[in-house]
Amino acid sequence: MKPARDAALDAFIGLIADRGFAEVTLHDVAEAAGSSLADLYRLYPDKVALVGAFMARIDGQVLAGTPSRRDPDETARDRLFDTMMRRYDALRPYREALAAIRRAATRDPVLTLAIGPALRRSMATMLEAASVPSEGLTGALRQNGLLAIHYAVSRVYDKDETGDLSKTMAALDNRLKMAERWAQLFDKYVKFSDSRVLPTGSNSPAA
């Protein structure tokens, strides 16, 4: 017998894949999961919480496939590529549900804002899985950059019917290469700017 959390999440995923996100209520999920509405509410108070749990499930599957040791010959781009492709592979059984969530978010800006934190957590998790720091201001910039890449690649992924997701792989590789070039330019700019700032007290009249 499935744990109540898993049963409710599976019911939610199946229902929105069949009916669409907006058409499914918590009562529908509770009925499909064989639980009371009160019990479901204690686990997931709204559909946004269910979406967050869905993303966390995918995050967990990606992390489970992450090597315990980092290959010193791999670049950050290589690791991010492998990590994100594991994510797209993990999403394969849920493509209809995922498409339903995206369609609903496109039509409802409030829903987009509501699921934003869960998406950012997922991107932070993907960065950490790839051994790329995700904390602080720089980490926040990386999260936003990876989220933008994910949005762009997802449009290709949604229509990719190839067995090995070759179209998705190509789109992801191109986006990551572009991001890597921008990151290198940014690093050069920061180093150049730092070199023009004199250390405190050096070459001053009082020195």
C-alpha positions as CSV (number, residue, x, y, z in Angstrom):
1,M,0.0,0.0,0.0
2,K,1.3,3.4,-1.0
3,P,2.0,6.1,1.6
4,A,-0.8,8.7,1.7
5,R,1.5,11.4,0.3
6,D,2.5,9.3,-2.7
7,A,-1.0,8.2,-3.4
8,A,-2.3,11.7,-3.4
9,L,0.5,13.0,-5.6
10,D,0.0,10.1,-8.1
11,A,-3.7,10.8,-8.2
12,F,-3.0,14.5,-8.8
13,I,-0.5,13.8,-11.6
14,G,-2.9,11.4,-13.3
15,L,-5.9,13.7,-13.0
16,I,-4.3,16.8,-14.4
17,A,-2.8,14.8,-17.3
18,D,-6.3,13.6,-18.2
19,R,-8.4,16.7,-17.5
20,G,-6.0,19.7,-17.3
21,F,-4.8,21.6,-14.2
22,A,-7.7,24.1,-13.8
23,E,-10.4,21.4,-14.1
24,V,-9.0,19.3,-11.1
25,T,-10.0,20.2,-7.5
26,L,-8.6,19.0,-4.2
27,H,-11.9,17.0,-3.8
28,D,-11.1,15.2,-7.0
29,V,-7.6,14.4,-5.8
30,A,-8.9,13.1,-2.5
31,E,-11.5,10.9,-4.1
32,A,-9.0,9.4,-6.6
33,A,-6.5,8.8,-3.8
34,G,-9.1,7.2,-1.6
35,S,-8.7,9.7,1.3
36,S,-10.8,12.3,2.9
37,L,-10.5,16.0,1.9
38,A,-9.4,16.8,5.4
39,D,-6.6,14.2,5.3
40,L,-5.5,15.5,1.9
41,Y,-5.5,19.1,3.2
42,R,-3.1,18.2,6.0
43,L,-0.7,16.8,3.4
44,Y,-1.2,19.3,0.6
45,P,-3.3,22.4,1.4
46,D,-3.6,23.4,-2.3
47,K,-2.6,22.5,-5.8
48,V,0.5,24.6,-5.7
49,A,1.7,22.4,-2.9
50,L,1.1,19.4,-5.1
51,V,3.0,21.0,-7.9
52,G,5.9,21.6,-5.5
53,A,5.8,18.0,-4.4
54,F,5.8,16.9,-8.0
55,M,9.0,18.9,-8.6
56,A,10.6,17.6,-5.5
57,R,9.9,14.1,-6.6
58,I,11.7,14.8,-9.9
59,D,14.6,16.5,-8.0
60,G,15.0,13.4,-5.9
61,Q,15.2,11.1,-8.9
62,V,17.9,13.3,-10.4
63,L,19.8,13.4,-7.2
64,A,19.6,9.6,-6.9
65,G,21.4,9.3,-10.3
66,T,24.1,11.8,-9.3
67,P,27.6,10.3,-9.0
68,S,29.0,10.4,-5.5
69,R,32.4,11.6,-6.8
70,R,33.0,14.4,-9.3
71,D,35.2,13.7,-12.4
72,P,38.0,16.2,-12.3
73,D,38.1,16.3,-16.1
74,E,34.5,17.4,-16.4
75,T,33.7,21.1,-16.7
76,A,30.8,22.7,-15.0
77,R,29.0,22.8,-18.3
78,D,29.5,19.0,-18.8
79,R,28.1,18.4,-15.3
80,L,25.1,20.6,-15.8
81,F,24.4,19.0,-19.2
82,D,24.3,15.5,-17.6
83,T,22.2,16.7,-14.6
84,M,19.6,18.5,-16.7
85,M,19.4,15.5,-19.2
86,R,18.7,13.2,-16.2
87,R,15.9,15.6,-15.2
88,Y,14.3,15.5,-18.7
89,D,14.6,11.7,-18.6
90,A,12.9,11.6,-15.2
91,L,10.1,13.8,-16.5
92,R,9.3,11.4,-19.4
93,P,6.5,9.5,-17.6
94,Y,4.9,12.8,-16.6
95,R,4.9,14.7,-19.9
96,E,1.2,15.1,-20.1
97,A,0.9,16.4,-16.5
98,L,3.9,18.7,-17.0
99,A,2.3,20.1,-20.2
100,A,-1.0,20.7,-18.2
101,I,0.9,22.7,-15.6
102,R,2.7,24.8,-18.2
103,R,-0.5,25.5,-20.0
104,A,-2.2,26.6,-16.8
105,A,0.7,28.8,-15.8
106,T,0.8,30.5,-19.2
107,R,-2.9,31.5,-18.7
108,D,-2.6,32.4,-15.0
109,P,0.1,34.8,-13.9
110,V,-0.8,34.2,-10.3
111,L,-0.1,30.5,-10.6
112,T,3.2,31.3,-12.3
113,L,4.2,33.4,-9.3
114,A,3.0,30.8,-6.9
115,I,5.0,28.0,-8.3
116,G,8.1,30.2,-8.9
117,P,9.8,29.4,-5.5
118,A,9.5,25.6,-6.2
119,L,11.0,26.1,-9.6
120,R,13.9,28.1,-8.2
121,R,14.5,25.4,-5.5
122,S,14.6,22.8,-8.3
123,M,17.1,24.8,-10.3
124,A,19.2,25.3,-7.1
125,T,19.1,21.5,-6.6
126,M,20.2,20.9,-10.2
127,L,23.2,23.3,-9.7
128,E,24.2,21.5,-6.5
129,A,23.9,18.2,-8.2
130,A,26.3,19.5,-10.8
131,S,28.7,20.7,-8.1
132,V,28.0,24.3,-9.0
133,P,27.4,26.7,-6.1
134,S,23.9,28.0,-5.8
135,E,24.0,30.3,-2.8
136,G,24.5,34.0,-2.4
137,L,24.1,36.7,-5.1
138,T,26.1,34.8,-7.6
139,G,24.2,31.6,-6.9
140,A,20.9,33.5,-7.4
141,L,22.1,34.7,-10.8
142,R,23.0,31.1,-11.7
143,Q,19.6,29.9,-10.6
144,N,17.9,32.5,-12.8
145,G,20.2,31.7,-15.7
146,L,19.5,28.0,-15.4
147,L,15.8,28.6,-15.1
148,A,15.9,30.7,-18.4
149,I,17.8,27.8,-20.1
150,H,15.2,25.3,-18.7
151,Y,12.3,27.4,-20.1
152,A,13.9,27.6,-23.5
153,V,14.8,23.9,-23.7
154,S,11.4,22.8,-22.4
155,R,9.8,24.1,-25.5
156,V,11.9,21.7,-27.5
157,Y,11.5,18.9,-25.0
158,D,7.7,19.1,-25.2
159,K,7.8,18.3,-28.9
160,D,10.8,15.9,-28.9
161,E,9.6,12.5,-29.9
162,T,13.1,11.0,-30.5
163,G,14.0,8.0,-28.5
164,D,17.2,9.4,-27.1
165,L,15.8,13.0,-26.8
166,S,18.5,14.1,-29.3
167,K,16.6,17.4,-30.1
168,T,16.5,18.2,-26.4
169,M,20.2,17.4,-26.0
170,A,21.1,19.7,-28.9
171,A,19.0,22.5,-27.6
172,L,20.4,22.1,-24.0
173,D,24.0,21.9,-25.3
174,N,23.6,25.1,-27.4
175,R,22.1,27.0,-24.5
176,L,24.7,25.9,-22.0
177,K,27.5,26.9,-24.4
178,M,26.0,30.3,-24.8
179,A,25.7,30.7,-21.0
180,E,29.3,29.6,-20.6
181,R,30.5,32.3,-23.0
182,W,28.5,35.0,-21.2
183,A,29.8,33.8,-17.8
184,Q,33.4,34.0,-19.1
185,L,32.8,37.5,-20.4
186,F,31.2,38.5,-17.0
187,D,34.2,37.1,-15.2
188,K,36.6,39.1,-17.4
189,Y,34.6,42.2,-16.8
190,V,34.7,41.7,-13.0
191,K,38.4,41.1,-13.0
192,F,39.0,44.2,-15.2
193,S,36.8,46.3,-12.9
194,D,38.6,45.0,-9.8
195,S,42.0,45.8,-11.3
196,R,41.0,49.5,-11.8
197,V,40.0,49.9,-8.1
198,L,43.0,50.9,-6.0
199,P,43.5,49.1,-2.7
200,T,42.5,51.2,0.3
201,G,45.4,53.4,1.3
202,S,47.6,52.7,-1.6
203,N,48.9,55.6,-3.6
204,S,47.0,58.1,-1.5
205,P,48.5,61.5,-0.5
206,A,48.9,60.2,3.1
207,A,50.6,57.0,2.1
